[in-house]
């Protein structure tokens, strides 16, 4: 197939919704992001919109999931140091308590 034919086929797949998005795989260690933490948030406020906005604005937050079961939210964060993690955790205290689980591998 020619490059133009491939491009047209990809465009049709995107427009029909078969291809929804593209992803990029980043070597986080090369960026200095050596710590991965999973944080369970136990909200003490009903201001969830403000919490979500703050999480969306934080570079260290990779994922935010509102969950049923243990806690209100589960976060996945990546940081370069324990100090950076502590600074982030201090900000969370405005919204609730937390428990932290560090990834070891």
C-alpha positions as protocol buffer text, in pm:
chain_id: "A"
residue {
  index: 1
  type: UNK
  ca { x: 0 y: 0 z: 0 }
}
residue {
  index: 2
  type: UNK
  ca { x: 108 y: 355 z: -60 }
}
residue {
  index: 3
  type: UNK
  ca { x: 160 y: 597 z: 228 }
}
residue {
  index: 4
  type: UNK
  ca { x: -148 y: 792 z: 117 }
}
residue {
  index: 5
  type: UNK
  ca { x: -364 y: 475 z: 115 }
}
residue {
  index: 6
  type: UNK
  ca { x: -246 y: 385 z: 466 }
}
residue {
  index: 7
  type: UNK
  ca { x: -317 y: 739 z: 585 }
}
residue {
  index: 8
  type: UNK
  ca { x: -669 y: 728 z: 438 }
}
residue {
  index: 9
  type: UNK
  ca { x: -739 y: 394 z: 600 }
}
residue {
  index: 10
  type: UNK
  ca { x: -620 y: 520 z: 941 }
}
residue {
  index: 11
  type: UNK
  ca { x: -833 y: 834 z: 905 }
}
residue {
  index: 12
  type: UNK
  ca { x: -1144 y: 623 z: 832 }
}
residue {
  index: 13
  type: UNK
  ca { x: -1073 y: 403 z: 1136 }
}
residue {
  index: 14
  type: UNK
  ca { x: -1037 y: 713 z: 1354 }
}
residue {
  index: 15
  type: UNK
  ca { x: -1358 y: 870 z: 1223 }
}
residue {
  index: 16
  type: UNK
  ca { x: -1556 y: 548 z: 1275 }
}
residue {
  index: 17
  type: UNK
  ca { x: -1433 y: 520 z: 1634 }
}
residue {
  index: 18
  type: UNK
  ca { x: -1235 y: 198 z: 1584 }
}
residue {
  index: 19
  type: UNK
  ca { x: -916 y: 388 z: 1674 }
}
residue {
  index: 20
  type: UNK
  ca { x: -1003 y: 591 z: 1983 }
}
residue {
  index: 21
  type: UNK
  ca { x: -663 y: 728 z: 2082 }
}
residue {
  index: 22
  type: UNK
  ca { x: -290 y: 684 z: 2066 }
}
residue {
  index: 23
  type: UNK
  ca { x: -53 y: 627 z: 2354 }
}
residue {
  index: 24
  type: UNK
  ca { x: 300 y: 719 z: 2433 }
}
residue {
  index: 25
  type: UNK
  ca { x: 527 y: 509 z: 2653 }
}
residue {
  index: 26
  type: UNK
  ca { x: 766 y: 722 z: 2858 }
}
residue {
  index: 27
  type: UNK
  ca { x: 1070 y: 592 z: 3045 }
}
residue {
  index: 28
  type: UNK
  ca { x: 986 y: 754 z: 3379 }
}
residue {
  index: 29
  type: UNK
  ca { x: 1318 y: 660 z: 3536 }
}
residue {
  index: 30
  type: UNK
  ca { x: 1499 y: 870 z: 3276 }
}
residue {
  index: 31
  type: UNK
  ca { x: 1279 y: 1161 z: 3387 }
}
residue {
  index: 32
  type: UNK
  ca { x: 1378 y: 1097 z: 3748 }
}
residue {
  index: 33
  type: UNK
  ca { x: 1037 y: 965 z: 3854 }
}
residue {
  index: 34
  type: UNK
  ca { x: 1166 y: 678 z: 4065 }
}
residue {
  index: 35
  type: UNK
  ca { x: 883 y: 647 z: 4319 }
}
residue {
  index: 36
  type: UNK
  ca { x: 534 y: 519 z: 4239 }
}
residue {
  index: 37
  type: UNK
  ca { x: 275 y: 547 z: 4513 }
}
residue {
  index: 38
  type: UNK
  ca { x: -84 y: 432 z: 4533 }
}
residue {
  index: 39
  type: UNK
  ca { x: -283 y: 654 z: 4768 }
}
residue {
  index: 40
  type: UNK
  ca { x: -628 y: 586 z: 4911 }
}
residue {
  index: 41
  type: UNK
  ca { x: -813 y: 908 z: 4999 }
}
residue {
  index: 42
  type: UNK
  ca { x: -1076 y: 917 z: 5273 }
}
residue {
  index: 43
  type: UNK
  ca { x: -1261 y: 1245 z: 5205 }
}
residue {
  index: 44
  type: UNK
  ca { x: -1353 y: 1469 z: 5499 }
}
residue {
  index: 45
  type: UNK
  ca { x: -1520 y: 1726 z: 5274 }
}
residue {
  index: 46
  type: UNK
  ca { x: -1804 y: 1710 z: 5026 }
}
residue {
  index: 47
  type: UNK
  ca { x: -1619 y: 1941 z: 4788 }
}
residue {
  index: 48
  type: UNK
  ca { x: -1527 y: 1669 z: 4541 }
}
residue {
  index: 49
  type: UNK
  ca { x: -1517 y: 1907 z: 4242 }
}
residue {
  index: 50
  type: UNK
  ca { x: -1241 y: 2111 z: 4403 }
}
residue {
  index: 51
  type: UNK
  ca { x: -1047 y: 1794 z: 4487 }
}
residue {
  index: 52
  type: UNK
  ca { x: -1074 y: 1665 z: 4129 }
}
residue {
  index: 53
  type: UNK
  ca { x: -960 y: 2002 z: 3992 }
}
residue {
  index: 54
  type: UNK
  ca { x: -654 y: 2002 z: 4219 }
}
residue {
  index: 55
  type: UNK
  ca { x: -570 y: 1645 z: 4118 }
}
residue {
  index: 56
  type: UNK
  ca { x: -601 y: 1734 z: 3748 }
}
residue {
  index: 57
  type: UNK
  ca { x: -361 y: 2026 z: 3799 }
}
residue {
  index: 58
  type: UNK
  ca { x: -92 y: 1818 z: 3972 }
}
residue {
  index: 59
  type: UNK
  ca { x: 184 y: 1682 z: 3747 }
}
residue {
  index: 60
  type: UNK
  ca { x: 264 y: 1394 z: 3981 }
}
residue {
  index: 61
  type: UNK
  ca { x: -89 y: 1249 z: 3957 }
}
residue {
  index: 62
  type: UNK
  ca { x: -108 y: 980 z: 3691 }
}
residue {
  index: 63
  type: UNK
  ca { x: -454 y: 839 z: 3766 }
}
residue {
  index: 64
  type: UNK
  ca { x: -754 y: 928 z: 3984 }
}
residue {
  index: 65
  type: UNK
  ca { x: -1035 y: 678 z: 4040 }
}
residue {
  index: 66
  type: UNK
  ca { x: -1351 y: 741 z: 4243 }
}
residue {
  index: 67
  type: UNK
  ca { x: -1425 y: 403 z: 4396 }
}
residue {
  index: 68
  type: UNK
  ca { x: -1672 y: 214 z: 4607 }
}
residue {
  index: 69
  type: UNK
  ca { x: -1531 y: 12 z: 4893 }
}
residue {
  index: 70
  type: UNK
  ca { x: -1222 y: 124 z: 5078 }
}
residue {
  index: 71
  type: UNK
  ca { x: -1180 y: 500 z: 5062 }
}
residue {
  index: 72
  type: UNK
  ca { x: -1337 y: 750 z: 4825 }
}
residue {
  index: 73
  type: UNK
  ca { x: -1056 y: 785 z: 4570 }
}
residue {
  index: 74
  type: UNK
  ca { x: -755 y: 581 z: 4465 }
}
residue {
  index: 75
  type: UNK
  ca { x: -465 y: 776 z: 4319 }
}
residue {
  index: 76
  type: UNK
  ca { x: -156 y: 667 z: 4133 }
}
residue {
  index: 77
  type: UNK
  ca { x: 127 y: 919 z: 4164 }
}
residue {
  index: 78
  type: UNK
  ca { x: 485 y: 925 z: 4038 }
}
residue {
  index: 79
  type: UNK
  ca { x: 748 y: 1141 z: 4208 }
}
residue {
  index: 80
  type: UNK
  ca { x: 1122 y: 1187 z: 4206 }
}
residue {
  index: 81
  type: UNK
  ca { x: 1175 y: 1177 z: 4584 }
}
residue {
  index: 82
  type: UNK
  ca { x: 1017 y: 1104 z: 4918 }
}
residue {
  index: 83
  type: UNK
  ca { x: 1030 y: 1477 z: 4988 }
}
residue {
  index: 84
  type: UNK
  ca { x: 817 y: 1547 z: 4680 }
}
residue {
  index: 85
  type: UNK
  ca { x: 572 y: 1278 z: 4793 }
}
residue {
  index: 86
  type: UNK
  ca { x: 550 y: 1434 z: 5141 }
}
residue {
  index: 87
  type: UNK
  ca { x: 476 y: 1777 z: 4994 }
}
residue {
  index: 88
  type: UNK
  ca { x: 200 y: 1624 z: 4782 }
}
residue {
  index: 89
  type: UNK
  ca { x: 54 y: 1437 z: 5081 }
}
residue {
  index: 90
  type: UNK
  ca { x: 44 y: 1761 z: 5284 }
}
residue {
  index: 91
  type: UNK
  ca { x: -178 y: 1914 z: 5014 }
}
residue {
  index: 92
  type: UNK
  ca { x: -415 y: 1617 z: 5027 }
}
residue {
  index: 93
  type: UNK
  ca { x: -483 y: 1681 z: 5396 }
}
residue {
  index: 94
  type: UNK
  ca { x: -704 y: 1975 z: 5296 }
}
residue {
  index: 95
  type: UNK
  ca { x: -950 y: 1721 z: 5156 }
}
residue {
  index: 96
  type: UNK
  ca { x: -914 y: 1415 z: 5373 }
}
residue {
  index: 97
  type: UNK
  ca { x: -698 y: 1150 z: 5528 }
}
residue {
  index: 98
  type: UNK
  ca { x: -502 y: 897 z: 5329 }
}
residue {
  index: 99
  type: UNK
  ca { x: -309 y: 575 z: 5329 }
}
residue {
  index: 100
  type: UNK
  ca { x: -5 y: 527 z: 5107 }
}
residue {
  index: 101
  type: UNK
  ca { x: 124 y: 214 z: 4940 }
}
residue {
  index: 102
  type: UNK
  ca { x: 465 y: 239 z: 4772 }
}
residue {
  index: 103
  type: UNK
  ca { x: 540 y: 26 z: 4470 }
}
residue {
  index: 104
  type: UNK
  ca { x: 856 y: -178 z: 4520 }
}
residue {
  index: 105
  type: UNK
  ca { x: 883 y: -317 z: 4167 }
}
